[in-house]
């Protein structure tokens, strides 16, 4: 992947050496004893558990923290050093997601609001709660930020056999896909559905459909990135498909607990994740990513 062609984003914030970013506890993810790449917390976090607007909760939290000696928010902290090639990679990928989604939103008569991406090490505080690196990369809708411990990329290669720079780019683009969902109002609709008692987990549940849509949106980004920059090399797409295949609920559950429990699915099967990424990548059309209307995932 010729990622060095990409524009570097200014929205990457480095708190890896900031001890104040740490916090107790953490968010746990699906797959039995195994790990999942993305955060269930994006829908089952504080706001959705209580039926409140996550942004209102964020405002309350910020109001309370202003009366204490809480650390400064990540947005006020430093950018990663220019000589950190892995951080430069993240900046390039995030920058291209900004260019892609900015163009798509503009064509639809809307303005894209880019998320911050917080680089952390070990543990971090977000508006969705405290998380550890075991959580994997995640998006928090309450503060509209992506959180990433880059050591996870090493775990991807070693534990999930999902190596390669485009596999890593897919992970970032998937989390940005969740941000796009928030901007499009998908998260608000999920919240309303939860309050109505709709099925959230399990094969065909709303959690699965939202994760698969984020996979499809990652594919949409990849299509436009290739059209604009022509930066994919032979084998790159296969890296992303391999990563999607490696993190399906069925495969993670089989590896982690020796059996598959479809009723507890939160992200979709390996085949479903591959299919929806390919759907987005084939034409680059957001309209093709309506997993909520699909009769068959």
N, C-alpha and C positions, 0 to 999 in steps of 0.2 A: 504494500500500500504506500503510495507516494504522498504521505500525509504532510510532508514538509511544504507542499504547495499551498496548504491551507492558511487562511488568515487566522492569526492568533486572537482569541477572545480576551477581553479585559475583565471578564466576569468570573474568573477563577480566583478563589481566595484560599490562601495557604495557612492553615492553622496546625500543621503537623508538629511544629515545635513549640506550640502554645499549650502549656499545661492547663490553662484555664478553660480549654475547650472540653476537658474531660468531664465525665459525669458518672454517677452510679447507675447500676442496672443496665438494661439494654433491651432492644426489641428482638424477639425470637421469630424465626421464619419456618415455613412449612417444609415438608419432605421427611417427616419422622425425625430420625436422628441426623439426617443429612441436612445440608444447607441449601438454600435457594438464593438466587442472585438478586431478587428484588424484594421490596419491603411490602408485606401485607399491611403494615401500619398506614400506608397511604389511604386506605379506606376504613380500617378498623381502629384508627387512632382515637385520640381524645375526643375530637368533635363528634365523630360518627357514633361513638359509644354512648355519648350523652344526648345525642340529637340536637346539638348546637352547631352553629356555624363555626368552622375551624378558625376563620379569620377573626371572629369576635373573641374566641378563646385566646388567640395570639395577642390581641390587643390587651386583654385582661392580664395576661402573663407579663407583657412588656410594662404595663402600668405598675404591677407589683414589683418587678425587678428594678424599676427606677428608684424605688425607695430603699434598696439594699445595695450591697457592694458587689453586685453581679458583674461578671466580665462583660467587656464590650461585645456587641453582636459581631458575627463573622464578617459582615459586610465592611466593617471598619478596619479590618486587619489587612495584612500585606499580601501582595501578589507573589507567586512562586518565583524563585531565582531563575534568571535567564539561562543559566548553564545546566539546568535540570532537564535533561532530554525527555524524561517520562512526563514531567509536568508540561513541557512544551507540546508533547503529543496530545495531552488532554486539552490544552488551550486550542490547538488546531482543530480537534474534533468538535469541541463546543462552539468554536467560531464558525465552523461550517454549518452546524445545526442552526445557528442564529441566522446565517445568510439564507439557508434553505427555507426555514419557517417564516422568516421575515418576508421573503418573496411570495410564498404561498398565501400568507395572511393578507398581504397587500393586494394580491389578485382577487381576493375575496372581499376587498373593501374594509379590511380590519388592520389593526396595528399589533404586531407581535411584541410581547413583553418578555424579554430574555430572562431566564433564571440565573441566579448565582450558582456556581458549583464549588462546594467546600471540600478541599483536600484535607483529610485528617489522618491521624495515626493512632490506632488503638481504640479510642473512644471519642465521642463527641456529643454535645448537647444540640438539640434542634427544638423547634417549636412543637414537634410531635413527641418529644421525650428524649431521654438519653439512649444512645446506641453504642454498641461496640463494633469492632471490625468484623466480628462473627455475623453481624447482621447482613453483611454484604452491602453493595451500593444501594441507595434508596432515595426516593423523592418524598419530600414532606410538603403536602399541599398547604399546610398552615402558614409556612413562611416562604413557600414557592421556591425552594432551593433543593439542589441535588447534592447528596453527600457521598463521598468516595474515599475509601482507604485503598491506595494503589497497591498495597501488598496483596489485595484480593486478586489482582491479575496473575500473580504468581500461583495462588491457590487454584485459579481457573486452569492453569496449565498442568499443575501437579495432581490436583484432586479430580478435576473434571475432564482432563485431557482435551482442554479447549484452549489451545495456544494460538498466538498470532495477533498482529496489531489490528486487523479488521474484526476479529472476535472481540477485542477490547472496545473498539469503536462501537460495535453493536450494543454492548452493555450500556455505554454512555448514551447512545441514541435512544435506547429503550427507556431509560429514566427521563430523558428529555421528552419522550413521547407521553409520559405521565403528566408532565407540565403542560403539554399541548392539550391534553384531555381536560385539565383544570381550566385553561383559558377558554375552551369550547363549551364548558358547562357540564361536561360528562360527570365530574365528581359530584356536583350538586344533585344531579339526577340519581346517582347511586345512593347518595345520602337519603334522598326522599324515598327511594325504593326500600332501603333498609328500614326506615320508619314504618313503612307499610307492611313489613314482614316478608318481603320477597326473599327468595333463595339466594344466599350469598356464596357459600362454599359448594363444592361438589362439581362433578362434570356438568357443564352447562350453566353453572351458577354465575352470578354477576361478577364475582371476583375473577373468575377464570376469563370471562368475556372482556373485562377491562385489561387484564394482563395481555391477552392475545391481541387486543387492539393496539396496545403499546408496542408489541412486536411488529405489527403491521406498519405502524407509523415509523418505526425504525427502518423498515424496508423502504418506505416512501422517502425518507431522508437519504438513504444509500443510493436510490435511483437518481435523485436530483444532484447529489454530490458527484456521481459519476458523469452525468450529463454536463455539469458545469466545469469540473476540473479534470476529468478523465484520469483519476488517480488510483483506480483499482488495477491490480496486477493479477496474473493467473493464480488461482487458488484462494484469492481473497474472499469471494462469495462463499466458497466452501468452508472457510474458517467461521464465518458467521453462522452458517447453517449447522455446522458441527457444534458450535456453542449453544444454539437454540435447542438442538437435539439433546445435548448433555444435561440440560437443566429442566427437562420436563418433569412434572410431578410424578409420573409413573416410574421414570428411571431413578429419580432421587429417592423415592419411597422404597423401591426394590433394593437399592444399594444401602439405604440407611436402616431399614427395618425388616428387610427380607420379604415384604409383601406389598401389594398395591391396594390402596383404599380410595376408590374413586369419590366417595362421599366427602373426603377431606381435601380434594383438589382445590388449589387456589390460583394456579398459574397455567394449567393446561398440560396436556401430554406432550411428549417430545414431538410426535407427528403433528400435533396441532400448532405448536410453536413454530416449527419449520414451515408449515403450510402458510401461516399468516405473515411471516416475514417475507416469504416468496411472493405472496399476494401484493404486498406493498411495493416490493422491489420490481415486480414485473412491469408495472405501468406508472408508478409514482403518483397514483391518484388517491387522495384522502377518502373519497367517496367509496372506494373499494374496501375500506377498513371498518365497515359497520358490522362488527362482530355481534352486536346486540340484536340485530335483525336476522342474523344467520340461523337457519334451522339446523344446520349441521356445522359443527366447528371443525 
